[in-house]
């Protein structure tokens, strides 16, 4: 019995992956759980393990190929089995995805290779022919016929859209960017850069953002932290950082404000049960947001331990996709750069992101006296499709109250 | 795809009926070649459908004569006469009666030129009307065009207009091979433009009546006029159809159909005969073999149901294809 090896779906925003490297060669004996090949998605590298023991009989895609989720990349079979590869429907390569790089694609339409998919796509012969000639991935084309059948007009419409999405003519670009400017360096966008560009542009464009600002007295938090730090170091050897406190405070507050732990999918708002707070981590050239699962239910030192591990692996590029995709709310802290206050762009499809500035000793008027207190400014950015002003304000109010009175939270 | 040989634009046209056009073709060819003669049941009187009416006055009883009501006699006489160098044009009053002469047509006429190594030829044209006449029931309403496509050595013409009827019949009479010339009863009294001047229409050249980009409708015989009516109905809904008449089934102008399908990506074939094993089946197979990659929807055949033609008018109408069934088929394809 032959077993197919397919590109797994590692998260709900994942649509495709690139083959980085084949570990196993055709004809290699493999065991269940052995890594066959490495793939790269928008966010992470991932090793695909063999779903069965046997021989890696066929490799159906090569290194560098970009494939859709579900595409079959290889087949594991018994040595004595003869394999009928022809039963797999051949569909043209998925490159290019229209949203990423519409400009390159159709010009260089020579298909670099076909790949196979299990899914049956209803497609008219002439539509299939045109897609083949243009090197299009039929799985990216929406069919308007019965049962989603892809017709000639659908492919033509897709081609139209792609050609309109192409950048303007070179002379037009020159006119905008300034003729005669000398280019010092051209930096090609890597997969992550492209993903950031695409996702945040989409978020900025689709989600109506608004911001709410608050200033929080950090006196009590600082006291609490000085106590907890000792405990955590004693128990785990890990120092609790201010970020861990923010994560915990936000998570507990979110448990009372489910609207901010939600996402919009088509015409509905989905409240997510699990509160998984992501922390924005800056990388050399990029940004990634690993999330701590059920942060509201975890002790501070547990959060610290997990956060440390996630940040380390984020910098090494060894995060699992799931650790990124599970985030339901994001915390971004630029205090270490002496930033006083800033606004973030929502991390789609999340409904909220909290931007945290530097904690500073500031003069505060209290009981008709000017006193000095450690203060932090925060900006809550929310998706107005999901969260209205008052709901966002209540959340921020509760967060402020909790942080100024940590015994309410912890 | 009007043939360049036809030079229709330069000719002076007048309106005559399909039967009159056929009569003109017969008369002109009889004047041109003394070996041409016509005979059959009630031919001298010009019955049953008036095609031969009056020919006896010009050409006399030796070249225009009646036979007993015995179809084997008619075709047997014709095969012998053709073999001996005459150019007979017998008439079988209803194509439903052709089966009685199957051996003479299919085993003798179609094959002897080949079997004799070309020593004899068969300049024989069998004229016979098919299709609906209106409550003429199962034995006088059939359309048997497809049967004769299966007999190598025969040519099969199915003219749909007075113009095609005249031009194709003259070509058939000049052909040295046996031709089955299948007319249509309901078309005999339908007028249409026909040139005064002499003209011929070569076999194997389809005629495109309308050019549209959405669908190709191949219509045979009387179904051409239904297809042209369907064209008007579809046009109101913004659907532009190419209506194509192959005019001869053997030889078939498959290139015209292929080229049209490559433009429209959709094909509907309309014939009055039963669907199973019909002309549409053959054309569908050609497209599937040679132009599958150009199709945007399945091929649709609009044909008679696979049942004997009933006497009852409502049942007969139900069984036979018409303009509405064509429109329905086209719209169905457009939404597939």
Interface residues (C-beta under 8 A of the other chain):
Chain A: X124 X125 X126 X127 X128 X129 X145 X146 X149 X151 X152 X153
Chain B: X265 X292 X293 X294 X295 X296 X297 X335 X336
